[in-house]
């Protein structure tokens, strides 16, 4: 039974190790596990859970879209009158075939809303402005540039002179201002300055527009210091500016594309959980839904770009009851196999022929368990008296005869005397009392044990045996 319990314990430990290694939930998608990402499942500040639930309660069809844009035509939705919400930068890259599929989907009469973290820097997008600009250009053909890049582009000073002036400024600055320079990470990328408390960034609506009905200001929130980004209009494109920042640069744009349109907000926190209630943010999104979503259409949130893929959804996997039913069946079958049908091999028993000492020891153990102690003591005394010298045996027999003529016959039969008889043993005790090899305390101890044995009382057999052996050796020398 003990071997089965050990086997069960080891098997349970193996199951626990298997769960930890293979079935435990995967770590966060973002390298920064503490950063909340803009997904419909995220309930922290930067998520879209509040906006998602608001739309659902308002009976607006809403979905978490976790597939590639090539799957847009296969959705069970109308071909037109849908809204797709995309947040940039993402952690899942675009595939080349997605750009063409998205372009066709928008041109048919759908709306793409892009929330790009440029003029604000939430925690999930800090330091990734350059990647955001590249993704915006790939999706909309719109280019953005920083204030410094625009000034350098519009400066008519010759390039050689500008390089020379930059070198002089760097040399003049020296080592004293090194602590004021922007810190960099291990890859050499600039790390923006973080704020202890998120700062507000206000945007102002530009004028009358269907999307701006009741909208005067928009409020963004940034966790890190952001650069001033401005739109660089391409030669073959046109956009309508719907809102501007405090510096007068455009921050929200509308671009017509076929029968659809693209709305671009240069802020990644506009409709997140923490900023949805700021100023007129919620009113703006309500206007976008009213103008973009037609009967039968839906609002789609691109969660794939932020790491939530339809191919593997951990929450969905662990909520599936089939997983636990399967585990219970496997566990039950395993327990039946281990505890019922298996035959644990018992260790082989090697039998050896017992030695003489072992036989004597086992016989003594048997006798000690079955014979009363006082009877064993009487037998030990009987053997002791029988092993005494002939003088002791003769003395015992003579004591019985009492010195009469019958004493001669008793002495002749001394070898057959029964020392368990008190009268016969009294002669032996008389001889022992007069023997010089017997100490008084030994004689008293021996007499006491003899009396206890005759009375049927328990006594220490080991000590009695040791004393009798010692006396026997002394008396027979």
N, C-alpha and C positions, 0 to 999 in steps of 0.2 A: 504493500500500500504506500509505503514511503517513496518508493521509486516512481510510482504513478503521480504522486503529488509533486515531486521534483520535475517530472516531465511536463506536467500541466503548468507549473510556474514558468519554466523556460519557454514553453510555447506561447504563453500570454505575453511574456517579454518580447518575443519575436514579433508578435502581432503589433505591439505598441511601437516597436522600432520601424516596422513596415509602414504604419500609419504616419509616423513623424516624417519619414523620408519621402513617401510617395503620395499620401492622401491629405496631408496638412495643407491649409490654404496657402496659395502662392504669395510671395511678398508683393508689396505695392508695385505698380507699374512704373511710377516715377522714381528715379534714383533718390529724390528727396521724399522719403516716406511721409514726412509731416506736412507736405504741401498739398492742399486741397485742389483738385483739378476741376475744371468746368464741365461736369457731367451731370446727367439727370439723376444719378444715384448718389451724388455728393450733397450732404446736408450741411456742410460747413460753409464758411463765408463765400468761397469762390465757386460753389456749385450752382446747379440749375434746378435743384429739387423744388424750391419754392415756386419758380416759374412753371415748372412741369405740373405741379399739383394745382396751381391756380388755373391753368388752362383746362385741366381735366375736370375740375369742379365747375368751370364755366361751360361745360359740354362742348369744348373745342377738341376735335380729334387730335391726339398728340401721341407721338411714338419716339422711342429711343432707337435711332438708326445706327446699326452696328455692322454694316456691310460696306463694300466698295461701291463707288458711284456707278459702276457698270451694272449694279443691281437695281438702280432707280426705275428703269422701264418695266421691270418685272413685279413691282409692288402692286398690291391690290388697291390702287388708288386711281383717281382720275388722272388723265394725262396732263391736265393743267390745273391751276388754282391751288398749288401747294407751296409751303414755306419751309426752307431748309436753313437751320441755324448752325453756323460753323464758327468755332473759336480757334484763333491762331495766337501763338504757335502751338503745333501739336507734337505728339511724340511718335505718331505713326506717319510714315512718309506717304506721299501720293504716288500712285503708279501712273505710268504714262497714259494708259488707256482711260484713266479716270477723267482727265481733263476734257477729252472729246465727249465722253458720255455726259458730264456735267454741263458742258456748253449746249449740247442738244436739248437737255432737260430744261434749262433755263429759257432757251429760245422758244420752246413750245408754249410758254406762258406761265412759268413758275418763278418764284422769287428766292434768291439766295441772300441771306443776311450773314455778313462776316463781322465778327467782333474780334478785332486785331489789337493786341496789347502793344501799342506804340507810345501814345502820349501818357499812358499809365503803365505801371509795372507791378502787377499782382505777383504774389510769391511764386506761382507756378510758371511765370513767364520771364522772370528777372534775368537780364543779361542775354536775351535771345532775340533782340530786335532785328538783327541782320537776317536771321532765318525767317522771321515774320515778313520782312520786306520782300524777300525772294519768293515766298509762297503767295503773297498778294499779287506780285507781278505775274506769276504763272497762272493764277486764276482769273485775273481781271485785266491784265496788261497795264495796270496803273503802277507808277513808280513813286516812291517816297524817298526823301533825302533829309538829312539833318540841316540845321541852320548853318553850321560851319561848312558843310559840303556845298550848300547853295551859295554862300558868300565866296567860296573858292571858285565855284563854277562861273559866277558872274563877275569876278575880278578880272579887269583888263590888264593887270600888271603882268609883265613877262614871267614865264615860269622860272627862269634862272634867278630873277630878282626875288621872287617869292621864296624860293628855296634858300637863298642867301639870308633873307630876313628871318626866316624860321630858324636857321642855324644860329643867328645872332641872339634871337630871343632865348633859345635853349641854353646858350652859353652864359647869358646874363643871369638867367634864373639860378644856375648853379646847383650846388648840393643842398642849399638851405631850404629849398622848397620841396625836397624829395618827399617829405612826409605829407605834403598836400596832394601829391599825385594819386591818381586812381589806383587802388589796389587791384591785383590780378590773382586769378586762381592758378592751380597747378598746370593748366594748359596754356597759360599766358593770356587768357581772356579777361577783359575788364570786369570787375565786380562792382555793380552800382551801390550807392550808399543806401542803407536801409533806414527806415523810420521806426521809432519806438511805437508811435501811434499812426495808423494809416492817414494820409493826407487826402483832402478833398480837391478834386479838379472840376471846375465848373465849365460847362459848354452852353452857348447861347444859340437859340434857334435863329435862323437867318431871315425868315419871312413867311408869308402865307404859303401853305402847301397842304395837300390832303393828309400827308403823314404827320404834319406838325400841328394839327388842330388841337388846341388846348395845351400845346407844349411851348413853354417859354425857356426853361433851362433844364439841363441834364447834369447829374452829379456822378462823377467817377470817384473811385478810391484807389490809391496806389500805395503799395508797401515799400517800394524802392524809388529812388530818384530816377526820373525818366528824362530823356533828351527831347528837344523840340523838333518834331518831325513835321514836314510839310509835303504837300502833294506836288509832284513834278509832272505837269500835264504833258502827255505824249502828243506828237503832232497829228496822229490819226485817230484821236479819241476825244470824247467830251463827257464830263460829269457835272452833276448839279450839286452844289454845296448846300447842305441842309442845316449844318451847325458849325460854329467856330469856337475855338478856344480863347483863352484870355489874351493870347498874343496875336489874335486876329487871323491865325491860320485855320484852314478848314479841318474839321474833325469828323464830319459825317457827310457821306456822299451817296448820290443815286446815279446809277449807270444803266441806261436802257440797253437791252440785248434781245433783239428780235421781238417777240411778244411778251417776254419776261423782263426782269430787271435784277440788278445786283445792288444791294444796300451795304455800304461799308462804313463801319464805325471804328474810328482809330482808337478805341478803348476796349480792353478786354473785360472790364468789370461792370459794364453798363447795366446788364440785366441779371447779374449774379444775385445770390441770396442776400448779401449784405448791402447791395446798392440798388436793388429793385425798387425799394421804397423811397429812394432819394429823389427830390425834386419831381420832375415829370417823367422819370424813366418808365414807370409802369404805363403811363398814358401813351407814351411813344410806342411801346410794344403792342398795346391794344390797337392803336391805329394801324400798325404794320399788319397785324393779323386780319383786321377788318378789310384792309385794302388788298391783301394778297391771297387769303384763303377763301376759296369759293365753296358752295355747298358740295359736300362729299370729299373735299380736300382735307389735308391734315398738316400739322406742324411737326417737322422732323428735326430732331437734335442729333447732330453728328457726334456720337459718343465713341465711334471707332477711332477718330483722330486723337482722342485723349486716352486711349488704351483699353476701352471696353469693346471687345470683339465678340461677334456672334458665334465664332468658331469655338470659343471657350469662355464660358461665363461661370466663374467659381460659385457665385451665389445660386445660380440656377442648378448647377451640378449638385450642390449639397442640399438643395431643397427637394430634389427628386426623390420620392418615396421608394422608387425601385432600387436605388443605391442601398438603402438600409435593409430592405427586404432581402436583397442578395447577400449582404454581409451577415444577416441573421441565419440564412440558410447555410451558408458556408461554415459559419461558426458552429451551428448545431451538428452538421455532418462531421466536422472535425472533432468535436467533443465525443460523439458516438464512436468514432474510429479510435480515438486515443484511449478513452476510458472503457470501451466495451470490447471491440474486436481485436485489439492488439494483444499480443502475448509477450509480456516482458520476460526475458530469459533470466532465470534464477542462477545465481553463482553455483558452479559445480561443487559438490560436496566430496572432499577427498577423505576416504575412510582409512584409518591406520589401526593396526593391531595394538591394543593397549598393552603397556608394559606391566611388570609385576607390581611396581610401586603404584601405578594407576589403578590396577585392580584392587590393591589393598585400600587405596584412598577412597575409591568408589564404594567398596564394601563397608568401610568405616562410616561413610556418609549415610549409607542406607541404614546401618544399624543405629546410628545416632538419631535418625528421623523416626525409627520404629520402636526402639527399646527405651524404657523409662530410664532416666539418669541414675536413680538410686540402685537399680539392678545392675547397671554397668559398673557402678562404684563397688558393689558387693563382689562382682566378678573380678575386679582389679585387686581387691583385698584378698580374695581367695587365691589368686595367682601369686600375690606377694607372699602370703604365708607359706604357700607350697614351695616357693623358691628360697625360703630361709634355710640356714645350715641345719644339719641333722640334730645338733644340740637343742635348737629351738623347737624342732618338731618333737624330739624326745621329751623335752621339758613340758610341752603341752600335753602329751599323752600321759606323762607321769602325774601331772596335776589333776588329770581327770580320775586316774586310778586312786589318788589320795594316799599313796605309799603302801597300799595293801598288797596281798599276794597276787591280786588280779592285775596289778600294775605291770608285771613282767610281760603279760600277754599284750597289754595295751602298747607297751614300748615296742614290741615286735611288730605290731601293726601300725606303727606311726606313719609309715609312708602312705597308708590309705586313709589317714585321718581326715574328717570333714571339718575344715576350719571355719565353715560358715556356722557351725554349731557354737553357740556362745561359750559353752563349757570347754570345748577344745581350744577355741581362740583365746580363752582366758589364760591358758598356760603359755601360749606364744607371747601374749602381752606381758606376762610376768617375766619372760626371758628378755624381751625388748627393753623393759624398764631397767634391767640390771646391766645392759650392754653399754659400754663406754662410748661407742661410735654414734649413739643416738643422743642428740641434744635435747634438753628438756622442752624447749619450745616446739621442736619438731614432733616430739612424742605427744604433747598436748594437742597440736594441730591435727596429727594423724588420728588420735583418739576421738577428737570432736567430729571429724569427717566420718569416722567409722560409726559413731553413734547416730549421726544424721542419716547415713545410708541404711542402718538397721531400722530407723524410724520412718523410712520412705520419703525423706525430704530431698530436695534438689541441692546439688553441691557442684563446685567447679571441677569438672572431670579433668581438664587439661592440667591444672595445677596439681591435682591429686596424682595424676600419672607421672608428672615430673618429680614429685616428692618421693613416690614409691620407687621409681627407677634410681634415684640418687641413693636412697637408703639401701636398696638391694645391692648396689655396687659396693658400698662401704661394709655392709654386713657379711658379704661373701668373700672379702679379701683376707 
